Each structure stands twice: as C-alpha cells, then as structure tokens.
Amino acid sequence: MRHILLTLTVLLSSCLLAFTASAQTSLSLGGFITGPDAPVEMTADKLTVSQSDGSAQFEGNVIIAQGVIRLTASLVTVTYLEAGGIDRLNASGGVTLVTQTESAKAETAEYDLTNRQLMMRGEVVLIQGQNAILADSMNIDLASGAAVMEGKVRTVLSSESK
C-alpha cells in the first residue's frame, strides 16, 4: 500500500511540475553574456538605408556578431540612437542564435542593445549540450545571462551521462 501511495505522490508531483513548466521556466544562460561595449559586426547580401528615419535593413544571409554571440536571419532591421550607435535589431526569417555553449532558434528576435535584452518569439528551441527546451518565447537579460521561457514550455533532458 505504501508503494502505491508513493507512486501516486510522485506521479501527481510530476503532473503539477509539468503544468507549472508549461507556463514559465527560468534558467541561466552564461554563454549569452556579452559586454555592452563589444563591437557589432553585420554582413548581408543587401543593405538598404532609409533617409527618412535613418534605419537600415539588412537582407539575405544576415550575420550579426557581438562578442561570442552570433545571430543569423533572413532579414534584420536596425534602429539607431539619435546620438549614434545601435539601439535595436529586429530579426526575422529563420533566426538562429549561437554562443560557445548554447544555441537557440526562433521565428523572430528583437535585440535591445540599449537595455541589453534579447527577446525571441515563435517556436523557440534552446539547445544546451544534449538537452533542449522548447517554448513560445524566450527573454534573455544579456547582462546576467538570466532567461525566462514562456508558453507551452517543454524540456527534453538527455539520459546519457558523460
């Protein structure tokens, strides 16, 4: 009887944890920490600059690098600060983000350089080693590496020990 009660308790706890994880998961992403003064390098097949608002649009095979972070996408729109420098990058079309220890994919990403925040949206997949976390969105504080994943969060943990 004790064995059955213990089994039921474990199953109920697992169900409650799975329900909680479906709403929001917090984690640390040390590989996404980058210095705010690190230069940003951008390459693309095409660059269009708007004279009216000073924004720039990079199209085709876009690669953006800052420190150890590499972001690739089909399209990236860059918004500049009035005083100069980049304020924000909006990426879409197969967005992939890679560091030395982690990688993430999503439909879109918004990189706020001023506030050092990275927001990824749409079928987000985060890979850390052999483990994966899937969600609707992921917000990363690039100053601390703290991240929050929300919406249908699903974790796949490797059973291999190395």
MDTraj code that builds the backbone (N, CA, C; nanometers):
import mdtraj as md
import numpy as np

residues = "MET ARG HIS ILE LEU LEU THR LEU THR VAL LEU LEU SER SER CYS LEU LEU ALA PHE THR ALA SER ALA GLN THR SER LEU SER LEU GLY GLY PHE ILE THR GLY PRO ASP ALA PRO VAL GLU MET THR ALA ASP LYS LEU THR VAL SER GLN SER ASP GLY SER ALA GLN PHE GLU GLY ASN VAL ILE ILE ALA GLN GLY VAL ILE ARG LEU THR ALA SER LEU VAL THR VAL THR TYR LEU GLU ALA GLY GLY ILE ASP ARG LEU ASN ALA SER GLY GLY VAL THR LEU VAL THR GLN THR GLU SER ALA LYS ALA GLU THR ALA GLU TYR ASP LEU THR ASN ARG GLN LEU MET MET ARG GLY GLU VAL VAL LEU ILE GLN GLY GLN ASN ALA ILE LEU ALA ASP SER MET ASN ILE ASP LEU ALA SER GLY ALA ALA VAL MET GLU GLY LYS VAL ARG THR VAL LEU SER SER GLU SER LYS".split()
xyz = np.array([
    [0.0823, -0.1194, 0.0000],
    [0.0000, 0.0000, 0.0000],
    [0.0873, 0.1266, 0.0000],
    [0.1942, 0.1245, 0.0812],
    [0.2846, 0.2398, 0.0849],
    [0.3465, 0.2658, -0.0509],
    [0.3824, 0.1582, -0.1180],
    [0.4429, 0.1690, -0.2510],
    [0.3466, 0.2366, -0.3489],
    [0.2193, 0.2018, -0.3423],
    [0.1187, 0.2613, -0.4306],
    [0.1006, 0.4091, -0.3985],
    [0.0947, 0.4451, -0.2696],
    [0.0818, 0.5861, -0.2299],
    [0.2034, 0.6671, -0.2736],
    [0.3223, 0.6090, -0.2574],
    [0.4436, 0.6775, -0.3003],
    [0.4426, 0.6996, -0.4514],
    [0.4033, 0.5978, -0.5260],
    [0.3956, 0.6083, -0.6716],
    [0.2953, 0.7155, -0.7131],
    [0.1781, 0.7169, -0.6496],
    [0.0761, 0.8193, -0.6814],
    [0.1267, 0.9589, -0.6476],
    [0.1966, 0.9735, -0.5351],
    [0.2501, 1.1039, -0.4962],
    [0.3516, 1.1536, -0.5995],
    [0.4399, 1.0642, -0.6423],
    [0.5392, 1.1014, -0.7433],
    [0.4714, 1.1401, -0.8743],
    [0.3724, 1.0646, -0.9165],
    [0.3004, 1.0954, -1.0407],
    [0.2283, 1.2295, -1.0323],
    [0.1597, 1.2545, -0.9199],
    [0.0906, 1.3829, -0.9038],
    [0.1892, 1.4985, -0.9013],
    [0.3017, 1.4815, -0.8325],
    [0.4039, 1.5864, -0.8291],
    [0.4578, 1.6138, -0.9685],
    [0.4817, 1.5079, -1.0450],
    [0.5311, 1.5241, -1.1823],
    [0.4306, 1.5987, -1.2676],
    [0.3030, 1.5670, -1.2523],
    [0.1984, 1.6353, -1.3296],
    [0.1917, 1.7828, -1.2932],
    [0.2001, 1.8138, -1.1627],
    [0.1964, 1.9537, -1.1197],
    [0.3178, 2.0296, -1.1707],
    [0.4367, 1.9662, -1.1667],
    [0.5566, 2.0316, -1.2196],
    [0.5452, 2.0541, -1.3695],
    [0.4909, 1.9594, -1.4418],
    [0.4730, 1.9745, -1.5866],
    [0.3761, 2.0874, -1.6163],
    [0.2697, 2.1002, -1.5360],
    [0.1723, 2.2074, -1.5564],
    [0.2371, 2.3429, -1.5321],
    [0.3159, 2.3542, -1.4234],
    [0.3845, 2.4796, -1.3937],
    [0.4827, 2.5146, -1.5043],
    [0.5563, 2.4173, -1.5542],
    [0.6549, 2.4420, -1.6592],
    [0.5908, 2.4861, -1.7886],
    [0.4648, 2.4505, -1.8105],
    [0.4002, 2.4905, -1.9347],
    [0.3745, 2.6402, -1.9387],
    [0.3770, 2.7058, -1.8242],
    [0.3524, 2.8490, -1.8206],
    [0.4819, 2.9289, -1.8317],
    [0.5834, 2.8930, -1.7507],
    [0.7052, 2.9736, -1.7479],
    [0.8190, 2.8932, -1.6882],
    [0.9387, 2.9101, -1.7422],
    [1.0586, 2.8461, -1.6892],
    [1.1703, 2.9487, -1.6852],
    [1.2420, 2.9550, -1.5729],
    [1.3569, 3.0446, -1.5603],
    [1.4839, 2.9620, -1.5652],
    [1.5874, 3.0155, -1.6298],
    [1.7143, 2.9450, -1.6385],
    [1.8272, 3.0434, -1.6571],
    [1.9491, 2.9942, -1.6434],
    [2.0676, 3.0773, -1.6605],
    [2.1394, 3.0382, -1.7886],
    [2.1743, 3.1375, -1.8692],
    [2.2425, 3.1149, -1.9968],
    [2.3742, 3.1922, -1.9968],
    [2.4743, 3.1354, -1.9331],
    [2.6033, 3.2028, -1.9202],
    [2.6682, 3.2377, -2.0524],
    [2.6442, 3.1574, -2.1560],
    [2.7049, 3.1833, -2.2860],
    [2.6511, 3.3062, -2.3558],
    [2.5355, 3.3576, -2.3108],
    [2.4753, 3.4733, -2.3758],
    [2.5193, 3.6061, -2.3144],
    [2.6027, 3.6022, -2.2123],
    [2.6514, 3.7265, -2.1518],
    [2.7541, 3.7886, -2.2459],
    [2.7361, 3.9171, -2.2747],
    [2.8306, 3.9873, -2.3620],
    [2.8510, 4.1290, -2.3097],
    [2.9666, 4.1846, -2.3363],
    [2.9966, 4.3203, -2.2933],
    [2.9207, 4.4224, -2.3759],
    [2.8664, 4.5256, -2.3125],
    [2.7891, 4.6255, -2.3857],
    [2.8717, 4.7067, -2.4842],
    [3.0013, 4.7140, -2.4617],
    [3.0875, 4.7929, -2.5497],
    [3.1515, 4.7103, -2.6606],
    [3.1208, 4.5803, -2.6644],
    [3.1765, 4.4956, -2.7703],
    [3.1238, 4.5436, -2.9049],
    [3.2095, 4.5514, -3.0067],
    [3.1636, 4.5977, -3.1378],
    [3.0623, 4.5009, -3.1985],
    [2.9718, 4.5558, -3.2807],
    [2.8721, 4.4762, -3.3518],
    [2.9122, 4.4733, -3.4983],
    [2.9313, 4.3531, -3.5524],
    [2.9674, 4.3372, -3.6926],
    [2.8494, 4.2762, -3.7662],
    [2.8107, 4.3355, -3.8813],
    [2.6959, 4.2872, -3.9581],
    [2.7360, 4.2645, -4.1024],
    [2.6932, 4.1496, -4.1588],
    [2.7131, 4.1218, -4.3003],
    [2.5812, 4.0736, -4.3589],
    [2.5604, 4.0995, -4.4867],
    [2.4371, 4.0584, -4.5554],
    [2.4582, 4.0676, -4.7062],
    [2.3623, 4.0116, -4.7797],
    [2.3665, 4.0207, -4.9254],
    [2.3265, 4.1595, -4.9741],
    [2.2401, 4.2272, -4.8957],
    [2.1879, 4.3575, -4.9391],
    [2.1673, 4.4481, -4.8177],
    [2.1985, 4.5752, -4.8341],
    [2.1766, 4.6763, -4.7306],
    [2.0975, 4.7909, -4.7907],
    [1.9868, 4.8272, -4.7242],
    [1.9057, 4.9419, -4.7648],
    [1.8975, 5.0374, -4.6466],
    [1.9326, 5.1651, -4.6688],
    [1.9297, 5.2653, -4.5629],
    [1.8176, 5.3631, -4.5921],
    [1.7338, 5.3867, -4.4910],
    [1.6228, 5.4820, -4.5039],
    [1.6718, 5.6210, -4.4658],
    [1.6605, 5.7152, -4.5573],
    [1.6998, 5.8530, -4.5295],
    [1.5995, 5.9223, -4.4377],
    [1.4732, 5.8783, -4.4413],
    [1.3693, 5.9445, -4.3614],
    [1.3827, 5.9183, -4.2118],
    [1.4141, 5.7939, -4.1726],
    [1.4256, 5.7664, -4.0287],
    [1.5636, 5.7159, -3.9878],
    [1.6537, 5.7022, -4.0820],
    [1.7899, 5.6611, -4.0515],
    [1.8067, 5.5142, -4.0187],
    [1.7014, 5.4340, -4.0372],
    [1.7125, 5.2907, -4.0092],
    [1.7829, 5.2208, -4.1251],
    [1.8291, 5.1020, -4.0998],
    [1.8948, 5.0228, -4.2030],
    [1.8319, 4.8848, -4.2054],
    [1.8229, 4.8281, -4.3264],
    [1.7649, 4.6953, -4.3416],
    [1.8669, 4.6057, -4.4116],
    [1.9050, 4.4982, -4.3409],
    [1.9977, 4.4001, -4.3952],
    [1.9155, 4.2807, -4.4422],
    [1.9385, 4.2373, -4.5668],
    [1.8593, 4.1279, -4.6233],
    [1.9498, 4.0192, -4.6803],
    [1.9068, 3.8945, -4.6643],
    [1.9752, 3.7805, -4.7239],
    [2.1020, 3.7405, -4.6532],
    [2.1027, 3.6205, -4.5983],
    [2.2216, 3.5657, -4.5312],
    [2.2818, 3.6620, -4.4295],
    [2.1967, 3.7200, -4.3456],
    [2.2423, 3.8184, -4.2473],
    [2.3145, 3.7466, -4.1335],
    [2.4313, 3.7990, -4.0997],
    [2.5077, 3.7500, -3.9850],
    [2.5443, 3.8706, -3.9000],
    [2.5069, 3.8634, -3.7716],
    [2.5392, 3.9702, -3.6779],
    [2.6206, 3.9089, -3.5651],
    [2.7340, 3.9703, -3.5325],
    [2.8217, 3.9181, -3.4277],
    [2.8507, 4.0281, -3.3270],
    [2.8443, 3.9906, -3.1982],
    [2.8880, 4.0787, -3.0901],
    [2.9481, 3.9900, -2.9819],
    [3.0776, 4.0056, -2.9585],
    [3.1446, 3.9193, -2.8619],
    [3.1351, 3.7743, -2.9074],
    [3.0862, 3.6863, -2.8196],
    [3.0740, 3.5436, -2.8527],
    [2.9389, 3.5087, -2.9132],
    [2.8507, 3.6080, -2.9291],
    [2.7161, 3.5832, -2.9817],
    [2.7131, 3.6022, -3.1330],
    [2.6525, 3.5051, -3.2042],
    [2.6318, 3.5135, -3.3490],
    [2.4838, 3.4944, -3.3766],
    [2.4236, 3.5888, -3.4480],
    [2.2827, 3.5810, -3.4855],
    [2.2735, 3.5770, -3.6368],
    [2.1970, 3.4830, -3.6904],
    [2.1736, 3.4770, -3.8344],
    [2.0242, 3.4840, -3.8601],
    [1.9867, 3.5433, -3.9734],
    [1.8459, 3.5580, -4.0109],
    [1.8379, 3.5952, -4.1583],
    [1.7164, 3.5945, -4.2109],
    [1.6945, 3.6375, -4.3496],
    [1.6860, 3.7888, -4.3606],
    [1.6301, 3.8526, -4.2560],
    [1.6068, 3.9971, -4.2589],
    [1.6316, 4.0560, -4.1211],
    [1.7066, 4.1654, -4.1141],
    [1.7300, 4.2363, -3.9887],
    [1.7145, 4.3861, -4.0140],
    [1.6300, 4.4493, -3.9331],
    [1.6135, 4.5937, -3.9382],
    [1.6850, 4.6537, -3.8177],
    [1.7699, 4.7545, -3.8435],
    [1.8490, 4.8180, -3.7384],
    [1.7948, 4.9576, -3.7128],
    [1.7664, 4.9871, -3.5856],
    [1.7222, 5.1200, -3.5445],
    [1.8376, 5.1839, -3.4678],
    [1.8719, 5.3074, -3.5043],
    [1.9848, 5.3761, -3.4435],
    [1.9394, 5.4779, -3.3409],
    [2.0259, 5.5083, -3.2440],
    [2.0021, 5.6141, -3.1462],
    [2.0258, 5.7487, -3.2137],
    [1.9612, 5.8539, -3.1646],
    [1.9821, 5.9876, -3.2213],
    [2.1281, 6.0309, -3.2073],
    [2.1910, 5.9911, -3.0965],
    [2.3298, 6.0288, -3.0715],
    [2.4285, 5.9402, -3.1469],
    [2.3764, 5.8426, -3.2205],
    [2.4632, 5.7480, -3.2910],
    [2.4670, 5.6161, -3.2157],
    [2.5114, 5.5133, -3.2794],
    [2.5132, 5.3803, -3.2184],
    [2.3818, 5.3079, -3.2428],
    [2.3838, 5.1792, -3.2221],
    [2.2659, 5.0958, -3.2473],
    [2.1790, 5.0892, -3.1233],
    [2.0500, 5.1104, -3.1421],
    [1.9528, 5.0981, -3.0335],
    [1.8946, 4.9576, -3.0303],
    [1.8491, 4.9086, -3.1483],
    [1.7743, 4.7834, -3.1527],
    [1.7888, 4.7137, -3.2864],
    [1.7879, 4.5796, -3.2831],
    [1.7888, 4.4971, -3.4037],
    [1.6631, 4.4116, -3.4020],
    [1.5884, 4.4102, -3.5112],
    [1.4713, 4.3238, -3.5252],
    [1.5002, 4.2246, -3.6365],
    [1.5028, 4.0956, -3.6012],
    [1.5373, 3.9903, -3.6967],
    [1.4176, 3.9007, -3.7228],
    [1.4082, 3.8524, -3.8467],
    [1.3017, 3.7581, -3.8819],
    [1.3518, 3.6647, -3.9911],
    [1.2804, 3.5551, -4.0062],
    [1.3156, 3.4593, -4.1106],
    [1.4247, 3.3641, -4.0687],
    [1.3880, 3.2599, -3.9982],
    [1.4856, 3.1584, -3.9595],
    [1.5946, 3.2111, -3.8694],
    [1.5574, 3.2741, -3.7602],
    [1.6548, 3.3331, -3.6686],
    [1.7266, 3.2231, -3.5903],
    [1.8592, 3.2280, -3.5930],
    [1.9418, 3.1349, -3.5156],
    [2.0424, 3.2161, -3.4354],
    [2.0562, 3.1811, -3.3093],
    [2.1476, 3.2494, -3.2190],
    [2.2425, 3.1448, -3.1626],
    [2.3735, 3.1706, -3.1702],
    [2.4724, 3.0718, -3.1277],
    [2.5769, 3.1379, -3.0390],
    [2.6137, 3.0672, -2.9305],
    [2.7278, 3.1055, -2.8472],
    [2.8204, 2.9847, -2.8421],
    [2.9227, 2.9913, -2.7582],
    [3.0155, 2.8787, -2.7461],
    [2.9503, 2.7583, -2.6793],
    [2.8464, 2.7793, -2.5965],
    [2.7879, 2.6695, -2.5200],
    [2.6401, 2.6452, -2.5451],
    [2.5710, 2.7382, -2.6103],
    [2.4270, 2.7249, -2.6331],
    [2.3910, 2.7694, -2.7740],
    [2.2720, 2.7260, -2.8180],
    [2.2170, 2.7767, -2.9432],
    [2.0657, 2.7845, -2.9283],
    [2.0050, 2.8764, -3.0030],
    [1.8598, 2.8942, -2.9983],
    [1.8093, 2.9281, -3.1375],
    [1.6874, 2.8809, -3.1670],
    [1.6218, 2.9122, -3.2934],
    [1.4825, 2.9653, -3.2634],
    [1.4343, 3.0554, -3.3507],
    [1.3010, 3.1115, -3.3360],
    [1.2577, 3.1734, -3.4681],
    [1.1304, 3.2135, -3.4745],
    [1.0805, 3.2805, -3.5944],
    [1.1290, 3.4247, -3.6008],
    [1.1296, 3.4935, -3.4839],
    [1.1730, 3.6335, -3.4789],
    [1.2572, 3.6574, -3.3545],
    [1.3351, 3.7656, -3.3575],
    [1.4136, 3.8068, -3.2406],
    [1.4242, 3.9583, -3.2394],
    [1.4230, 4.0133, -3.1196],
    [1.4447, 4.1568, -3.1009],
    [1.5584, 4.1726, -3.0009],
    [1.6645, 4.2386, -3.0449],
    [1.7836, 4.2578, -2.9627],
    [1.7899, 4.4051, -2.9256],
    [1.7616, 4.4376, -2.8000],
    [1.7637, 4.5737, -2.7477],
    [1.9027, 4.5966, -2.6882],
    [1.9912, 4.6620, -2.7642],
    [2.1280, 4.6832, -2.7190],
    [2.1354, 4.7846, -2.6056],
    [2.0436, 4.8820, -2.6043],
    [2.0433, 4.9840, -2.5006],
    [2.0161, 4.9227, -2.3638],
    [1.9157, 4.8364, -2.3550],
    [1.8778, 4.7734, -2.2282],
    [1.9356, 4.6338, -2.2108],
    [2.0131, 4.5869, -2.3103],
    [2.0793, 4.4566, -2.3087],
    [1.9811, 4.3420, -2.2864],
    [1.8744, 4.3432, -2.3665],
    [1.7707, 4.2399, -2.3616],
    [1.7580, 4.1744, -2.4985],
    [1.7358, 4.0436, -2.4989],
    [1.7116, 3.9706, -2.6227],
    [1.5811, 3.8945, -2.6070],
    [1.4865, 3.9196, -2.6969],
    [1.3563, 3.8534, -2.6931],
    [1.3394, 3.7718, -2.8202],
    [1.3175, 3.6414, -2.8044],
    [1.2942, 3.5534, -2.9189],
    [1.1505, 3.5041, -2.9121],
    [1.0830, 3.4991, -3.0282],
    [0.9414, 3.4631, -3.0323],
    [0.9165, 3.3606, -3.1423],
    [0.8174, 3.2744, -3.1184],
    [0.7720, 3.1816, -3.2210],
    [0.8511, 3.0538, -3.2294],
    [0.7981, 2.9475, -3.1700],
    [0.8598, 2.8152, -3.1760],
    [1.0081, 2.8191, -3.1380],
    [1.0359, 2.8719, -3.0202],
    [1.1733, 2.8835, -2.9713],
    [1.2253, 2.7457, -2.9304],
    [1.3463, 2.7154, -2.9749],
    [1.4154, 2.5925, -2.9358],
    [1.5521, 2.6330, -2.8827],
    [1.5775, 2.6032, -2.7555],
    [1.7065, 2.6315, -2.6927],
    [1.7785, 2.4989, -2.6718],
    [1.9028, 2.4907, -2.7184],
    [1.9839, 2.3703, -2.7031],
    [2.1010, 2.4021, -2.6108],
    [2.1164, 2.3202, -2.5062],
    [2.2302, 2.3295, -2.4151],
    [2.2890, 2.1894, -2.4041],
    [2.3998, 2.1653, -2.4726],
    [2.4587, 2.0318, -2.4732],
    [2.3631, 1.9312, -2.5346],
    [2.3286, 1.8261, -2.4602],
    [2.2367, 1.7221, -2.5068],
    [2.0913, 1.7531, -2.4712],
    [2.0653, 1.8660, -2.4038],
    [1.9314, 1.9000, -2.3562],
    [1.8675, 2.0084, -2.4423],
    [1.7344, 2.0072, -2.4475],
    [1.6612, 2.1062, -2.5263],
    [1.5421, 2.1570, -2.4463],
    [1.5111, 2.2858, -2.4646],
    [1.3922, 2.3457, -2.4058],
    [1.3180, 2.4154, -2.5186],
    [1.1882, 2.3868, -2.5311],
    [1.1036, 2.4454, -2.6343],
    [0.9992, 2.5337, -2.5676],
    [0.9642, 2.6467, -2.6312],
    [0.8653, 2.7383, -2.5757],
    [0.8152, 2.8321, -2.6848],
    [0.7135, 2.9104, -2.6507],
    [0.6624, 3.0110, -2.7437],
    [0.7531, 3.1337, -2.7481],
    [0.8165, 3.1666, -2.6324],
    [0.9036, 3.2837, -2.6287],
    [1.0144, 3.2653, -2.5264],
    [1.1229, 3.3424, -2.5455],
    [1.2344, 3.3427, -2.4520],
    [1.2868, 3.4848, -2.4412],
    [1.3030, 3.5325, -2.3175],
    [1.3603, 3.6637, -2.2906],
    [1.4904, 3.6440, -2.2143],
    [1.6002, 3.7042, -2.2644],
    [1.7310, 3.6890, -2.2020],
    [1.7836, 3.8256, -2.1595],
    [1.8279, 3.8367, -2.0344],
    [1.8980, 3.9546, -1.9859],
    [2.0454, 3.9308, -2.0170],
    [2.1008, 4.0045, -2.1123],
    [2.2387, 3.9815, -2.1568],
    [2.3427, 4.0295, -2.0565],
    [2.3013, 4.1069, -1.9561],
    [2.3944, 4.1493, -1.8520],
    [2.4217, 4.0357, -1.7539],
    [2.3189, 3.9556, -1.7249],
    [2.3326, 3.8499, -1.6245],
    [2.3260, 3.7080, -1.6816],
    [2.2702, 3.6926, -1.8015],
    [2.2508, 3.5600, -1.8580],
    [2.1218, 3.4945, -1.8114],
    [2.0434, 3.5633, -1.7292],
    [1.9165, 3.5082, -1.6809],
    [1.8156, 3.5068, -1.7953],
    [1.7384, 3.3986, -1.8034],
    [1.6404, 3.3859, -1.9107],
    [1.5086, 3.3349, -1.8559],
    [1.4005, 3.3737, -1.9230],
    [1.2666, 3.3255, -1.8908],
    [1.2052, 3.2742, -2.0198],
    [1.1570, 3.1496, -2.0154],
    [1.0881, 3.0907, -2.1306],
    [0.9417, 3.0755, -2.0929],
    [0.8535, 3.1159, -2.1853],
    [0.7105, 3.1152, -2.1551],
    [0.6306, 3.0523, -2.2677],
    [0.5150, 2.9972, -2.2311],
    [0.4201, 2.9451, -2.3278],
    [0.4539, 2.8073, -2.3784],
    [0.3793, 2.7092, -2.3335],
    [0.3973, 2.5697, -2.3780],
    [0.5424, 2.5236, -2.3628],
    [0.6010, 2.5504, -2.2473],
    [0.7398, 2.5134, -2.2219],
    [0.7498, 2.3617, -2.2114],
    [0.8441, 2.3065, -2.2854],
    [0.8684, 2.1619, -2.2851],
    [1.0184, 2.1394, -2.2745],
    [1.0595, 2.0547, -2.1821],
    [1.2009, 2.0262, -2.1611],
    [1.2304, 1.8826, -2.2006],
    [1.3382, 1.8661, -2.2774],
    [1.3835, 1.7329, -2.3163],
    [1.5246, 1.7175, -2.2610],
    [1.5394, 1.6289, -2.1605],
    [1.6685, 1.6076, -2.0960],
    [1.7289, 1.4761, -2.1447],
    [1.8571, 1.4797, -2.1720],
    [1.9280, 1.3599, -2.2167],
    [1.9468, 1.2649, -2.0992],
    [1.9318, 1.1369, -2.1230],
    [1.9523, 1.0371, -2.0177],
    [2.0961, 0.9881, -2.0168],
    [2.1766, 1.0356, -2.1124],
    [2.3176, 0.9944, -2.1193],
    [2.3978, 1.0714, -2.0178],
    [2.4896, 1.0045, -1.9500],
    [2.5807, 1.0731, -1.8593],
    [2.7214, 1.0621, -1.9170],
    [2.7893, 1.1757, -1.9260],
    [2.9230, 1.1786, -1.9857],
    [3.0212, 1.2400, -1.8908],
])
top = md.Topology()
chain = top.add_chain()
for i, resn in enumerate(residues, 1):
    res = top.add_residue(resn, chain, resSeq=i)
    for name in ("N", "CA", "C"):
        top.add_atom(name, md.element.get_by_symbol(name[0]), res)
traj = md.Trajectory(xyz[None], top)
